């Protein structure tokens, strides 16, 4: 599933870059591609633990 999300994010960025260099820029496609990329980044980074997670757990005890 993680590889699928990364693939979708790479495709979204590729589409956004392609739209950026094309003669007729479609802003809606660029916005959707960036939204897909940001959503994918949010999903992938959600599982990354915080640097202060251990410190916060010790403070609770």
C-alpha positions as CSV (number, residue, x, y, z in Angstrom):
1,X,0.0,0.0,0.0
2,X,2.9,2.4,0.8
3,X,4.4,1.8,-2.6
4,X,1.1,2.5,-4.2
5,X,0.8,5.8,-2.4
6,X,4.3,6.8,-3.4
7,X,3.5,5.9,-7.0
8,X,0.4,8.1,-7.0
9,X,2.3,11.0,-5.5
10,X,5.0,10.8,-8.1
11,X,2.4,10.7,-10.9
12,X,0.7,13.7,-9.3
13,X,3.9,15.7,-9.3
14,X,4.7,14.6,-12.8
15,X,1.3,15.9,-14.0
16,X,1.7,19.2,-12.1
17,X,5.2,19.7,-13.7
18,X,3.9,18.8,-17.1
19,X,1.1,21.3,-16.7
20,X,3.5,24.0,-15.5
21,X,5.6,23.8,-18.7
22,X,2.8,23.4,-21.2
23,X,1.6,26.3,-23.3
24,X,-2.0,26.1,-22.0
25,X,-1.8,25.9,-18.3
26,X,-4.8,24.3,-16.6
27,X,-4.8,25.6,-13.0
28,X,-7.5,23.1,-11.9
29,X,-5.3,20.1,-12.8
30,X,-2.3,21.7,-11.0
31,X,-4.4,22.3,-7.9
32,X,-5.7,18.7,-7.9
33,X,-2.3,17.3,-8.4
34,X,-0.9,19.3,-5.5
35,X,-3.8,18.3,-3.3
36,X,-3.2,14.6,-4.1
37,X,0.5,15.0,-3.3
38,X,-0.1,16.8,0.0
39,X,-2.7,14.2,1.0
40,X,-0.2,11.4,0.2
41,X,2.5,13.1,2.2
42,X,0.1,13.5,5.2
43,X,-0.8,9.7,5.0
44,X,2.9,8.7,4.8
45,X,4.1,11.0,7.5
46,X,1.3,10.0,9.9
47,X,3.1,6.9,10.9
48,X,6.4,8.7,11.7
49,X,6.8,9.0,15.5
50,X,7.5,12.4,17.0
51,X,11.0,13.2,18.3
52,X,9.4,14.1,21.7
53,X,7.1,11.1,21.9
54,X,9.3,9.3,24.5
55,X,9.6,12.5,26.6
56,X,5.8,13.0,26.5
57,X,5.1,9.5,27.6
58,X,7.5,9.9,30.6
59,X,5.8,13.1,31.6
60,X,2.4,11.4,31.7
61,X,3.6,8.7,34.1
